[in-house]
Amino acid sequence: MMAGTEWPTGLLDAMATSQVLVYLLSADYIQSDYCGKELQVFLERVESFRRANPGVAPRFIIPVIWVPIVASTLPLLLGLIQQADDAFPEDYASKGLESLAKRRDKTAYQSFVDTELPERNGPAFLQAPGGRARNTSHAFATRQVLSQ
């Protein structure tokens, strides 16, 4: 979709029913109007879920650190979402997924995308609509090609 293009109705409908938002955290994401709109849809869903389910932590928004940014520069609500995990590769939190994707040896990148991220984020992340297994490599491979 080209910048400045209005979102098609189908995209808005898909976002309203999607189980999870996986976003690639970077300065570009934070500054993008479209990404902000996308995120706002999910933040509203999180608030609705919290009101209906007090004491249950929602897992609708899953950040993936593409390029690390200083936590103090994050919008307040994004700063409340845990971005890293001790189970992830050592360089992930400090250097981001982009650095793992650019390595000659793709082992850490593939492990993160295919195993660690899906396993740590549960069934909603692992299943595509209709209960099919989600191909996690495809979404990140597209971004990898664009970044080279």
C-alpha positions in Angstrom: 0.0 0.0 0.0 1.5 3.4 -1.0 1.9 6.1 1.6 -1.1 8.4 1.6 -3.5 5.8 0.4 -6.7 5.4 2.4 -7.1 2.0 4.1 -9.5 -0.3 2.3 -12.6 -1.4 4.3 -11.4 -5.0 4.2 -8.2 -4.0 6.0 -10.1 -2.2 8.8 -12.4 -5.2 9.2 -9.4 -7.6 9.4 -7.8 -5.5 12.1 -11.0 -5.4 14.1 -11.1 -9.2 14.2 -7.4 -10.1 14.3 -6.3 -11.9 17.4 -3.0 -10.2 17.8 -0.9 -7.3 16.5 2.8 -8.1 16.0 4.6 -4.9 15.3 8.2 -4.3 14.4 9.4 -1.7 16.9 11.6 1.0 15.4 11.7 4.8 15.3 10.0 4.6 11.9 7.1 2.6 13.3 6.6 5.0 16.2 6.6 8.0 13.8 4.2 6.5 11.2 0.7 7.8 11.1 -0.6 4.6 9.6 1.1 2.5 12.2 -0.3 4.7 14.9 -3.8 4.1 13.6 -3.2 0.4 13.5 -1.9 0.5 17.1 -4.8 2.6 18.3 -7.3 -0.1 17.1 -5.5 -2.6 19.3 -5.0 -0.3 22.3 -8.8 0.2 22.3 -9.3 -3.6 22.2 -6.9 -4.0 25.1 -8.9 -1.4 27.2 -12.2 -3.2 26.4 -10.7 -6.5 27.3 -9.4 -5.1 30.6 -12.8 -3.7 31.5 -14.5 -7.0 30.8 -11.7 -9.2 32.4 -10.3 -7.4 35.4 -7.0 -8.9 36.6 -6.4 -10.8 33.3 -3.4 -9.6 31.3 -4.3 -9.0 27.7 -1.8 -10.3 25.1 -3.1 -8.6 21.9 -0.1 -6.5 21.2 3.3 -8.2 20.7 6.3 -6.0 20.0 9.2 -7.3 18.0 12.3 -5.1 18.4 13.4 -4.5 14.8 15.8 -1.6 15.7 16.1 -0.8 19.4 15.0 2.6 20.5 15.4 4.4 23.9 12.6 3.4 26.1 12.0 6.9 27.3 11.2 8.0 23.7 8.3 5.5 23.5 4.7 6.7 23.7 3.5 6.0 27.3 1.3 3.0 26.5 4.0 1.3 24.5 6.4 1.7 27.3 4.2 -0.4 29.5 4.5 -3.4 27.2 7.4 -5.8 27.8 9.5 -5.9 24.7 12.3 -8.3 25.5 12.4 -11.7 27.2 15.3 -13.6 28.8 14.5 -16.6 26.5 15.3 -14.6 23.4 18.8 -14.5 21.8 21.3 -12.4 23.8 21.7 -9.7 21.1 18.0 -9.3 20.4 17.2 -6.7 23.0 20.4 -4.7 22.5 20.7 -4.9 18.7 17.2 -5.9 17.5 15.9 -8.5 15.0 17.3 -6.5 12.1 20.8 -7.2 13.3 20.1 -11.0 13.6 18.5 -10.9 10.1 21.6 -9.3 8.6 24.1 -11.8 9.9 25.7 -14.3 7.5 24.7 -17.1 9.9 20.9 -16.9 10.1 20.6 -19.5 12.9 19.7 -17.1 15.7 17.3 -15.2 13.4 15.5 -18.4 12.2 15.3 -19.7 15.7 13.8 -16.5 17.0 11.2 -16.2 14.2 10.2 -19.9 13.9 10.5 -21.1 17.5 11.1 -18.6 20.3 8.7 -15.8 19.4 5.7 -18.1 18.6 6.3 -20.3 21.7 6.5 -17.4 24.1 3.4 -15.8 22.8 1.0 -18.7 22.8 -1.8 -20.2 20.6 -3.2 -16.9 19.2 0.2 -16.2 17.7 0.7 -19.8 16.4 -2.6 -20.0 14.6 -3.8 -18.3 11.5 -7.5 -17.6 10.9 -9.4 -20.9 10.6 -7.1 -22.7 13.0 -4.3 -23.2 10.4 -0.7 -23.0 11.5 0.8 -19.6 11.0 3.9 -19.2 8.8 5.9 -16.8 11.0 8.9 -16.7 8.7 7.1 -15.1 5.8 6.2 -11.9 7.7 9.7 -11.2 8.8 11.3 -12.3 5.6 9.5 -9.5 3.7 10.9 -6.9 6.1 14.4 -8.5 5.9 14.5 -8.2 2.1 13.4 -4.5 2.3 16.1 -3.6 4.8 19.1 -4.9 2.8 
